[in-house]
Structure formats: C-alpha cells, structure tokens
Amino acid sequence: SVSGGHSEEARISRAGYPLVERFYVMSMIASRAVVGVPLRARKTTAREPIATTPRAMFGGMFGGNKTTTADPKDKKADAPLTAANCKIATGEKERLTVTIDRPMGMVLEPLDEKGKGAIVTELVDGGNADTSGMIQACDILVAVSFAGGETQSLENRWYESILDELAGEPDCPNVTLTLERAVLEDDEDMLTITADAKRYWEEKRELKARGGPKVLRRTPGVEPKDIKILPGPLGSGNFGTVFRGVFKGDQDVVLKNAKVDVMAAEELLECEMDINYHVHANAKGACARFMGCIELGAKDGGEIYNGTLAEGLWLMWANEGENTVEALMRRGTAPLAAAMACADATELGVTKKAMRELLASLARLHECGVVHRDVKPANLIAAEKDGGVLKLIDLGAAALCLPMPETLNYYPGDGPADPRYAKADELHLLPPGSPRPTEDNAAKLWEAHGPDRFDSWSAGCTMLQLAVVGLRTDAGLERFLADYAAIGYDVDAFRGEKMGEYGGFADFAALDANGGAGWDLCQRLMEAERDARVSCEAALSHAFFD
C-alpha cells in the first residue's frame, strides 16, 4: 500500500517537524523509503532512487532533524559518529530491551560494508531515544516489536529491510527495540569482568596504575604528629575501619582507613575522600564536618596499637557526636528527643524534626549531584556539639552523579546498598543496560533515571522507624516492608487490610495524626516506581510538616 501525499505531510506536521526546511523527511512509496528531497519538491514516482546517505534518511524518518555543517577541511570540527569509527570488540556483549515513544530521534547506519544490520550512530538531543536514558551510540539493533505484535529479528537483515520494519505500524505510538550493547575496543580489557561494581573499580585501578608514581596526599595543616588514635575501633564497615582520635591535643575527631584485605578498599576510600571534599565545598553542614586527609608511606607509618597512624590513606572528620539515631531510638523516644534538643518528646514531634532535618540535608546533597545511597538511622548522628541537629555520616557508598569534573562511584547496575533500606529489586542508581555516565550525558541520565529517588525510599524507611516504635528493630521493619510489598506498595491498602494484624506490636498513631499526613508522606517517598517518588526537596513542603 502507499502512504504519502497530504496525509503523510499532515502526520509529519503534527509531529512538529519542518516541511520546507533543509531537513530531510521520509515518505513511503511502493513500500520503499524515499528521502533527501524536501516535501515541496518531492516526486511521487515509484522506486525513486535514494538521494542521500542512510543517516539522513533515518534522521528525517524518526526525528533526527539535525545535520552537520562543519567545514570538511577543518580537522578539528566535530564530525558525527559513523559506523566506520564505531570499532566493536569481539567477545561478550549484553542485550537490553527498551520501549520508547515515536518519533525515536536517533540516527542509524548499516552495520557492515555489505549493507546489512543497523547501528546507532547518533542520538538527537532531547529526542525520545536520548531522554530514555537507555540508548547510546554504537548500540546495534537486533529485534523490534510493536504493541500486541510479534517480535521481528533484525539480525543479518539488509539495512533497508530494517528501516521498512521500523516504519511499520504507523499508528502505534511507541516501539520496543532489542539492542546489543557494543563494547568499544578501548574497553575490551574489561570484557571478562561481569559484576557491575567490580568492573567499575577494576577500571579505576587500571587508570591509577597508568598514572605514574604514587603521590602521597595530605591536607595542608594536617600532620601525623598532630593526630593520636584512641584505643579500640569505633566501628567497621565493608571496606574501612573507623577510630576515635584527637587532633592537636584538644579536638575530638573520627578517623577512617581502608581494610587491607578487601578488594578495591583503597579506591573506595579515595572515592569517599573526593566526595567528602565536594560535599564540604558545596553542601557544608549536611554531613559531619570533613577535616581532610593524610597519607603515609611505608617508611613513615606507625602502629595503631600505640596511637600512631599506620601506613596508608586516612580520612578525618570532626567528632560532632557519637550517638547515632539508631542507637538513641532503640533506647527510647525520650533519649532521642533529648539528644536532638526536641521540645516535643513524642514520636510525632521527634519524627517531624528529624525528617525535616534529614530531608533538608539530602536535598542539599542532591542539589550538588551527590546521592548518599546508605541513608538509615545508623548513618545519622545527633550533633550534640551543634545544637542536636541531625547530620549524615558515612559517604562510603555515595555517588557523585553529576561530573565535577567527573562522576564517582556511579555506573549502570547494582551497587552498594543496605537491603533493609533499599527496595529489594532496586539496588542500582542507573538500571542495568543504561549508558555509562560521561560528562556529556550525566545530566540527561539524572533526569531519565532519578538516582536521587533512591535516597527518597531510604528516607521513607527511616521515617517509619522514627514514627513507630515497633518498627525500630530489624525484624519489625522487615515485617512491615514484606507486608507493604505484598499489598502492592499501597499505604491505604495496608491500613485497611494489614494494620490490624499488628495489634499491640506497633502503634501507628504518629502516622495517623492530622488526617494520616504521615502515611501520605511515607507513600510519596516509597512509591513502587522510582519516577513516581517525591524528591527530598519537594517532600519538605508536605502537609506533614505543617
């Protein structure tokens, strides 16, 4: 059948693409794509020859209304990516399935010189493929389907046949693509690394190894002789050990160094250092005050048992309070209220003050591109030396998601997360299969995938424990979260069908107050779908705080 003429012009016009500009558009005549001629000058003879390159065809066909006008003589001009310079490494490749709205807004070229296959060479800025946050240049199309239809393989098919397939079902508003993620030759050395986090940190280690001789880092004014470690560790995490200390004789500090027997522990500590510097400069007061770092070589290192710093990198913070919210709330609401300097020593009063301070701190972190990724009562201290205000600690799992100048601890796939305070099927900041963050795409990935909403869920879990004494144990919280998931992540359904089963085990009065405002805030922070959750900044305006 023929689809062209005024109906085709009207369809393209409704989509918002210019009809008489230099941009190319497509019509279907006798089941063949005809491109390269403005509609005003288009002829309607069947089997008209293709007048432009395939990338111009696909640009017009799916919204790629962008052309390159750089002077070919200018060697510094930014030429568009082409199939020829998408060098694909042999070996393992991952596949992903993405559903996006039409027009897709991406440019294709044949995968090989014979004219078979199709590879993505460009995404139109702001187009549907771009804003999906799941497609990147050098992805290979391997299958396509439309709503209600069968999946059609695109492998080993002629390029023009693939275009015909993609142009099918014109009334269907979206299309589902199966893509093969091509691994560039520069990344071929990472093909054998399968775990997301392991791959990321192995790459970091390689980059550091190629960087030349190691330079010991030290914050000006921080000298080994000025630091004394107090006996016994304060705590131990996945990759570091924390100690109390004294700086210059009278300043209480907290010190952290990397464990020697944990993979990537040193790199993780360096990442935590860089993120702490970033937070100290851009969100001062949201976290415990960072005082800097000091690194000692093998010849300068002392022994922890006698109070001196051992070899390696050490980070240092002001000790603004050793009482975590977890420790305080398990002793009771009254001790927690006293440490927080909260005049209203009820669960409702404590929850309001604590959540206002927590959400404000998280909003400041998110504003400067940092996701904490480990928000929980154990990582909140009542800074008794600062009026009892709550402050976040432990940025060991944190990620810098906006490049300043580069992203840190941020990659597609599962990362560090406490399963008690993260949604069970959402242990990632970027979903598996999404592009790796770069300076160019980081802001778009933030917009598409909302990594900050990871912290929203954790803040909701923390709120539940603050408001409901019976949920302050691990068993209590786990029971609630299991029931919440079973009821479809619906607070109203939980209140109607499950809450009665808790009897005297848990008192939900603080959430019931003011017409259930607390429940509503929990729902908004803990929506099943990440893009439906409220941001921490927006949550501060919720009626719960009135």
DOMILO-661458 format. One record per residue (C-alpha): x, y, z. Coordinates in steps of 0.001 Angstrom, whole numbers. Layout:
N
SITE, X, Y, Z
...
This chain:
546
SITE, 0, 0, 0
SITE, 1040, 3622, -478
SITE, 1332, 6047, 2417
SITE, 2232, 9502, 1171
SITE, 772, 12717, -151
SITE, -1047, 15115, 2102
SITE, -1746, 12568, 4821
SITE, 1977, 11951, 5280
SITE, 2672, 15698, 5302
SITE, -19, 16191, 7895
SITE, 1392, 13429, 10088
SITE, 4869, 14926, 9996
SITE, 3479, 18406, 10576
SITE, 1635, 17251, 13679
SITE, 4872, 15762, 14958
SITE, 6424, 19210, 14793
SITE, 8999, 18731, 12054
SITE, 9587, 21443, 9408
SITE, 8347, 20623, 5936
SITE, 10218, 23126, 3788
SITE, 13491, 23497, 5678
SITE, 16694, 21787, 4623
SITE, 15950, 18851, 6934
SITE, 15019, 15677, 5152
SITE, 11799, 13805, 5648
SITE, 10587, 10415, 4543
SITE, 7548, 9067, 2794
SITE, 6662, 5519, 1935
SITE, 6061, 4981, -1780
SITE, 5537, 1463, -3100
SITE, 6939, 164, 204
SITE, 10314, 1926, -323
SITE, 11820, 4753, 1661
SITE, 12307, 7919, -366
SITE, 14478, 10546, 1306
SITE, 16665, 13523, 625
SITE, 14155, 15758, -1121
SITE, 12120, 18443, 670
SITE, 8419, 17695, 538
SITE, 7786, 20764, -1603
SITE, 9907, 19261, -4405
SITE, 9070, 15607, -3840
SITE, 8125, 13499, -6819
SITE, 5780, 10564, -6488
SITE, 7170, 8123, -8995
SITE, 7558, 4652, -7640
SITE, 11009, 3229, -6906
SITE, 12645, 6622, -6857
SITE, 16358, 6212, -6081
SITE, 17731, 7159, -2667
SITE, 19231, 10632, -2980
SITE, 21102, 10984, 312
SITE, 23082, 8953, 2791
SITE, 21306, 6464, 5028
SITE, 21961, 8625, 8103
SITE, 19986, 11477, 6511
SITE, 17204, 9023, 5804
SITE, 16972, 7826, 9354
SITE, 17358, 11337, 10676
SITE, 14269, 12540, 8892
SITE, 12343, 9350, 9325
SITE, 12492, 9299, 13103
SITE, 13001, 12905, 14042
SITE, 16750, 13320, 13600
SITE, 16353, 16843, 12266
SITE, 19993, 17741, 12734
SITE, 22678, 17981, 10098
SITE, 26399, 18553, 10283
SITE, 27668, 21741, 8685
SITE, 31300, 21664, 9802
SITE, 33860, 22551, 7196
SITE, 35349, 19246, 5978
SITE, 38720, 20961, 5730
SITE, 38660, 21730, 9424
SITE, 40269, 18726, 11075
SITE, 39157, 19944, 14497
SITE, 35498, 20080, 13559
SITE, 33312, 17662, 15472
SITE, 32231, 15111, 12899
SITE, 29259, 12902, 13724
SITE, 29871, 9346, 14777
SITE, 29721, 6926, 11849
SITE, 29518, 3174, 11590
SITE, 33074, 3163, 10301
SITE, 34523, 4564, 13525
SITE, 32313, 2512, 15864
SITE, 35004, -80, 16426
SITE, 33384, -3082, 18035
SITE, 35373, -5502, 20115
SITE, 34745, -9201, 19792
SITE, 33668, -11124, 22869
SITE, 30799, -10812, 25305
SITE, 28064, -8274, 24688
SITE, 24941, -7591, 26676
SITE, 21426, -7230, 25308
SITE, 18686, -4978, 26585
SITE, 15099, -4250, 25630
SITE, 13821, -674, 25597
SITE, 10369, 716, 24794
SITE, 10377, 4327, 23580
SITE, 7856, 6679, 22057
SITE, 7921, 7651, 18401
SITE, 9484, 9528, 16740
SITE, 12539, 7881, 18217
SITE, 15076, 10589, 17414
SITE, 18153, 8599, 16528
SITE, 20388, 8111, 13520
SITE, 21334, 4717, 12083
SITE, 23839, 3447, 9564
SITE, 24438, -11, 8103
SITE, 26448, -2186, 10449
SITE, 28781, -3543, 7782
SITE, 30061, -2595, 4364
SITE, 27696, -5061, 2698
SITE, 24713, -3027, 3835
SITE, 23445, -5434, 6460
SITE, 22453, -4696, 10040
SITE, 21858, -1332, 11701
SITE, 23899, 513, 14306
SITE, 23017, 3673, 16220
SITE, 25457, 6454, 15332
SITE, 23785, 9485, 16905
SITE, 21004, 10469, 19304
SITE, 19036, 13629, 18627
SITE, 19421, 15992, 21563
SITE, 16189, 15949, 23546
SITE, 14631, 13218, 21373
SITE, 12837, 10215, 22795
SITE, 15836, 7897, 22490
SITE, 18008, 10500, 24193
SITE, 15617, 11169, 27077
SITE, 15022, 7459, 27684
SITE, 18497, 7281, 29204
SITE, 18874, 3713, 27919
SITE, 20267, 4016, 24380
SITE, 23708, 5136, 23310
SITE, 25761, 5450, 20165
SITE, 27189, 2135, 18925
SITE, 24187, 96, 20092
SITE, 23162, -2492, 17492
SITE, 19519, -3194, 16662
SITE, 18746, -6913, 16884
SITE, 14918, -7026, 17154
SITE, 11810, -4841, 17058
SITE, 8192, -5237, 18095
SITE, 5047, -3146, 18364
SITE, 2237, -3406, 20916
SITE, 423, -6688, 20512
SITE, 2672, -7866, 17698
SITE, 5343, -10492, 17361
SITE, 8999, -9665, 17831
SITE, 10823, -9422, 14499
SITE, 14502, -10262, 14362
SITE, 16688, -7657, 12647
SITE, 19894, -9673, 12716
SITE, 21651, -10305, 9408
SITE, 18983, -8384, 7510
SITE, 19540, -5779, 4815
SITE, 19642, -2237, 6159
SITE, 16731, -1062, 4001
SITE, 14655, -4014, 5188
SITE, 15336, -2958, 8784
SITE, 14147, 564, 8009
SITE, 10956, -836, 6499
SITE, 10401, -2907, 9638
SITE, 10916, 102, 11903
SITE, 8454, 2130, 9862
SITE, 5726, -459, 10396
SITE, 2557, 40, 12428
SITE, 2439, 3827, 11860
SITE, -490, 4224, 14272
SITE, 1420, 2626, 17156
SITE, 2750, 5426, 19417
SITE, 5807, 3500, 20613
SITE, 8211, 792, 19595
SITE, 10115, -1854, 21552
SITE, 13727, -2376, 20499
SITE, 16141, -5100, 21485
SITE, 19666, -3740, 21380
SITE, 23073, -5296, 21633
SITE, 25476, -3144, 23589
SITE, 28648, -2938, 21558
SITE, 31847, -2834, 23612
SITE, 34412, -444, 22195
SITE, 37926, -1684, 21593
SITE, 39210, 663, 24270
SITE, 37101, -1241, 26829
SITE, 37958, -4707, 25568
SITE, 40180, -5403, 28536
SITE, 37104, -5260, 30788
SITE, 35084, -7876, 28921
SITE, 35885, -10628, 31397
SITE, 34630, -8591, 34367
SITE, 30951, -9241, 34878
SITE, 30000, -7754, 38272
SITE, 28981, -4121, 37847
SITE, 30875, -2787, 40833
SITE, 33917, -4963, 40229
SITE, 34113, -3755, 36632
SITE, 33933, -126, 37717
SITE, 36649, -379, 40342
SITE, 38937, -2537, 38235
SITE, 38809, 198, 35617
SITE, 39643, 2815, 38253
SITE, 42602, 742, 39419
SITE, 43920, 427, 35867
SITE, 43657, 4156, 35318
SITE, 45513, 4835, 38542
SITE, 48222, 2322, 37655
SITE, 48805, 4087, 34351
SITE, 49027, 7441, 36096
SITE, 52686, 7168, 37108
SITE, 54387, 7166, 40516
SITE, 52129, 7460, 43542
SITE, 51983, 10844, 45241
SITE, 51154, 10919, 48951
SITE, 48159, 13146, 49659
SITE, 47886, 15447, 52627
SITE, 45553, 18293, 53528
SITE, 47556, 21432, 54406
SITE, 47864, 21762, 58177
SITE, 47262, 18067, 58854
SITE, 50450, 16411, 60125
SITE, 50942, 12889, 61550
SITE, 52448, 14226, 64763
SITE, 49239, 16146, 65489
SITE, 46980, 13060, 65432
SITE, 46612, 10449, 68163
SITE, 44410, 7391, 67733
SITE, 42438, 6384, 70829
SITE, 42321, 2690, 71792
SITE, 39791, 416, 70121
SITE, 37937, 882, 66820
SITE, 34728, 2883, 66853
SITE, 33232, 753, 64104
SITE, 33924, -1248, 60980
SITE, 32284, -1128, 57563
SITE, 32577, -3086, 54344
SITE, 35881, -1559, 53300
SITE, 37087, 669, 56143
SITE, 37687, 786, 59890
SITE, 36736, 3828, 61997
SITE, 38625, 5067, 65058
SITE, 38261, 7853, 67594
SITE, 41131, 10273, 67720
SITE, 42420, 13588, 68980
SITE, 43794, 16312, 66709
SITE, 46251, 18888, 68016
SITE, 45625, 17863, 71599
SITE, 42072, 19106, 72068
SITE, 39903, 18404, 69003
SITE, 37893, 15184, 69035
SITE, 37985, 13584, 65609
SITE, 36881, 10456, 63783
SITE, 39468, 8685, 61600
SITE, 38985, 6090, 58865
SITE, 41396, 3932, 56886
SITE, 40968, 1155, 54324
SITE, 40969, -2522, 55132
SITE, 43944, -4254, 53562
SITE, 42149, -7492, 52660
SITE, 39127, -6079, 50795
SITE, 39036, -5679, 47006
SITE, 39075, -2043, 45897
SITE, 39066, -821, 49508
SITE, 41747, 1774, 48801
SITE, 39931, 3043, 45708
SITE, 36645, 3230, 47617
SITE, 38300, 5239, 50391
SITE, 39798, 7601, 47797
SITE, 36354, 7992, 46258
SITE, 34864, 8744, 49671
SITE, 37590, 11339, 50181
SITE, 36827, 13098, 46895
SITE, 33082, 13104, 47563
SITE, 33660, 14479, 51074
SITE, 35732, 17317, 49659
SITE, 32931, 18011, 47172
SITE, 30240, 17975, 49874
SITE, 32322, 20135, 52208
SITE, 32624, 22733, 49450
SITE, 29056, 22578, 48121
SITE, 26765, 21308, 50910
SITE, 28516, 22284, 54134
SITE, 26546, 21241, 57206
SITE, 24622, 18420, 55531
SITE, 27185, 15884, 56771
SITE, 29613, 15714, 59650
SITE, 32411, 18250, 59042
SITE, 35229, 16836, 56922
SITE, 38671, 17964, 58057
SITE, 40807, 16433, 55321
SITE, 43155, 13550, 54693
SITE, 46658, 12400, 55378
SITE, 48570, 9594, 53667
SITE, 51675, 7897, 54989
SITE, 54203, 5792, 53114
SITE, 55772, 2575, 54339
SITE, 58703, 4416, 55913
SITE, 56512, 6922, 57777
SITE, 53693, 4704, 59026
SITE, 53391, 3926, 62705
SITE, 51328, 1367, 64605
SITE, 47696, 1802, 65554
SITE, 48161, -33, 68866
SITE, 50443, 2731, 70166
SITE, 48229, 5550, 68915
SITE, 50077, 6485, 65722
SITE, 48806, 6386, 62156
SITE, 49694, 3288, 60184
SITE, 50742, 3265, 56527
SITE, 48071, 4245, 54031
SITE, 45389, 6873, 53461
SITE, 43449, 8270, 56427
SITE, 40356, 10472, 56356
SITE, 39408, 12720, 59260
SITE, 36145, 14314, 60443
SITE, 35212, 16420, 63431
SITE, 33597, 14222, 66084
SITE, 30345, 16156, 66446
SITE, 28574, 13357, 68297
SITE, 28925, 9608, 68626
SITE, 25268, 8868, 69280
SITE, 23580, 7636, 66127
SITE, 19833, 7936, 65706
SITE, 19661, 4133, 65597
SITE, 21321, 3770, 68998
SITE, 19245, 6565, 70520
SITE, 15844, 5473, 69232
SITE, 16392, 1905, 70426
SITE, 16890, 3314, 73904
SITE, 13567, 5137, 73568
SITE, 11935, 8229, 72151
SITE, 12789, 10377, 75197
SITE, 16587, 9883, 74920
SITE, 16357, 10568, 71180
SITE, 14377, 13771, 71770
SITE, 16883, 14938, 74386
SITE, 19881, 14378, 72114
SITE, 18082, 16193, 69272
SITE, 17044, 19086, 71556
SITE, 13459, 18388, 70503
SITE, 10911, 20092, 72767
SITE, 8108, 17715, 71710
SITE, 9307, 14357, 73040
SITE, 6555, 12336, 71344
SITE, 7018, 10073, 68330
SITE, 5199, 12666, 66214
SITE, 7353, 15552, 67442
SITE, 10626, 13675, 67036
SITE, 9664, 12421, 63568
SITE, 8760, 15886, 62333
SITE, 12021, 17453, 63499
SITE, 14219, 14556, 62402
SITE, 12645, 14201, 58961
SITE, 12758, 17935, 58293
SITE, 16493, 17950, 59026
SITE, 17188, 14719, 57131
SITE, 15284, 15748, 54009
SITE, 16918, 19184, 54022
SITE, 20388, 17596, 54164
SITE, 19561, 15144, 51391
SITE, 18128, 17927, 49237
SITE, 21424, 19801, 49556
SITE, 23415, 16708, 48596
SITE, 21194, 16081, 45580
SITE, 21491, 19695, 44507
SITE, 25242, 19231, 44087
SITE, 24857, 15854, 42363
SITE, 25553, 13510, 45289
SITE, 23392, 10509, 46183
SITE, 24136, 9188, 49677
SITE, 22927, 5639, 48893
SITE, 23107, 4475, 52526
SITE, 20535, 6593, 54366
SITE, 19449, 4926, 57614
SITE, 19288, 5728, 61333
SITE, 22768, 4236, 61838
SITE, 24192, 6863, 59465
SITE, 22572, 9816, 61207
SITE, 24134, 11409, 64259
SITE, 22647, 13882, 66692
SITE, 25352, 16551, 66583
SITE, 25168, 17462, 70265
SITE, 28019, 19930, 69804
SITE, 25899, 21704, 67185
SITE, 22575, 22035, 68988
SITE, 21461, 18442, 68390
SITE, 20828, 18888, 64677
SITE, 20905, 15635, 62736
SITE, 23781, 15181, 60298
SITE, 24555, 12433, 57831
SITE, 27726, 10399, 58151
SITE, 29473, 7727, 56070
SITE, 29689, 8661, 52396
SITE, 31419, 5366, 51648
SITE, 28612, 4188, 49393
SITE, 27821, 7639, 47992
SITE, 27995, 8508, 44313
SITE, 28762, 11767, 42571
SITE, 26319, 11579, 39679
SITE, 26978, 14922, 38015
SITE, 30525, 15419, 36689
SITE, 32587, 17895, 38693
SITE, 34765, 17261, 36705
SITE, 33978, 13517, 36673
SITE, 31388, 11208, 38183
SITE, 32439, 8940, 41040
SITE, 31164, 5517, 42128
SITE, 28398, 5831, 39518
SITE, 27748, 3145, 36939
SITE, 24900, 1048, 35492
SITE, 23832, -1973, 37523
SITE, 23676, -2932, 41172
SITE, 25889, -1115, 43626
SITE, 26371, -933, 47386
SITE, 23080, -856, 49268
SITE, 21690, -1916, 52635
SITE, 18811, -4279, 51727
SITE, 16841, -3154, 54779
SITE, 16639, 415, 53470
SITE, 16545, -146, 49710
SITE, 13737, -1517, 47566
SITE, 14523, -5180, 47017
SITE, 14534, -5032, 43213
SITE, 16209, -1644, 43004
SITE, 19800, -1834, 44192
SITE, 21027, 422, 41412
SITE, 21296, 4140, 40705
SITE, 21338, 3521, 36946
SITE, 19477, 439, 35696
SITE, 21448, -2351, 34039
SITE, 21860, -1633, 30353
SITE, 21825, 2137, 30601
SITE, 24782, 4040, 29119
SITE, 27863, 4579, 31211
SITE, 27902, 8137, 32607
SITE, 30058, 10697, 30846
SITE, 30469, 14438, 31102
SITE, 28114, 14808, 28150
SITE, 25259, 12532, 29242
SITE, 25309, 12669, 33062
SITE, 22664, 15389, 33374
SITE, 20348, 13504, 30998
SITE, 20831, 10260, 32904
SITE, 19939, 12062, 36138
SITE, 16765, 13361, 34524
SITE, 15862, 9999, 32971
SITE, 16556, 7703, 35933
SITE, 16261, 9898, 39047
SITE, 19092, 8386, 41115
SITE, 18235, 10797, 43942
SITE, 14926, 8929, 44415
SITE, 16985, 6006, 45723
SITE, 17544, 8147, 48825
SITE, 13831, 9015, 48961
SITE, 12927, 5374, 49597
SITE, 15580, 5059, 52322
SITE, 14318, 8262, 53949
SITE, 10817, 6755, 53987
SITE, 12093, 3645, 55787
SITE, 13856, 5862, 58309
SITE, 10653, 7837, 58865
SITE, 8739, 4642, 59625
SITE, 11223, 3712, 62346
SITE, 11158, 7177, 63860
SITE, 7364, 7276, 63981
SITE, 6577, 3685, 65008
SITE, 8423, 2225, 67986
SITE, 7548, -1335, 66958
SITE, 9418, -901, 63648
SITE, 12699, 174, 65219
SITE, 14091, -3359, 65209
SITE, 15286, -5071, 62052
SITE, 12572, -7704, 62428
SITE, 9851, -5077, 62821
SITE, 10924, -3095, 59756
SITE, 11346, -6235, 57651
SITE, 7836, -7396, 58571
SITE, 6314, -4077, 57545
SITE, 8225, -3932, 54248
SITE, 7198, -7502, 53377
SITE, 3535, -6644, 54046
SITE, 3854, -3353, 52149
SITE, 5234, -5180, 49104
SITE, 2599, -7923, 49337
SITE, -198, -5322, 49350
SITE, 1178, -3683, 46205
SITE, 3066, -790, 47828
SITE, -230, 864, 48729
SITE, -419, 2583, 52126
SITE, -4219, 2821, 52104
SITE, -4495, -900, 51375
SITE, -2030, -1635, 54189
SITE, -4042, 435, 56642
SITE, -7253, -1269, 55611
SITE, -6058, -4872, 55399
SITE, -2840, -5311, 57352
SITE, -2532, -2737, 60122
SITE, -4996, -4552, 62387
SITE, -2724, -7594, 62426
SITE, -46, -5611, 64254
SITE, -2207, -5164, 67380
SITE, -99, -4005, 70307
SITE, 3105, -4753, 68419
SITE, 3199, -1357, 66704
SITE, 1429, 1933, 67391
SITE, 915, 3936, 64192
SITE, -588, 7000, 65902
SITE, 2146, 9385, 64734
SITE, 1404, 8482, 61121
SITE, -2382, 8603, 61669
SITE, -2249, 12155, 63073
SITE, -3558, 15110, 61058
SITE, -5676, 13001, 58762
SITE, -2948, 10462, 58047
SITE, -427, 13060, 56821
SITE, 2457, 10865, 57938
SITE, 1149, 7915, 55967
SITE, 786, 10081, 52890
SITE, 4382, 11293, 53122
SITE, 5615, 7713, 53520
SITE, 3623, 6715, 50447
SITE, 5136, 9519, 48386
SITE, 8670, 8693, 49485
SITE, 8180, 4948, 48963
SITE, 6228, 4648, 45735
SITE, 6929, 1369, 43916
SITE, 8147, 3140, 40785
SITE, 11099, 5444, 41219
SITE, 9800, 8134, 38865
SITE, 6629, 8430, 40972
SITE, 8504, 9178, 44215
SITE, 8746, 12659, 45570
SITE, 12148, 14324, 45693
SITE, 13589, 15136, 49102
SITE, 13353, 18853, 48350
SITE, 9678, 18621, 47366
SITE, 8919, 16459, 50422
SITE, 9869, 19365, 52695
SITE, 6685, 21142, 51561
SITE, 4425, 18233, 52564
SITE, 1469, 18849, 54891
SITE, 3063, 16514, 57468
SITE, 5345, 19381, 58493
SITE, 2521, 21925, 58963
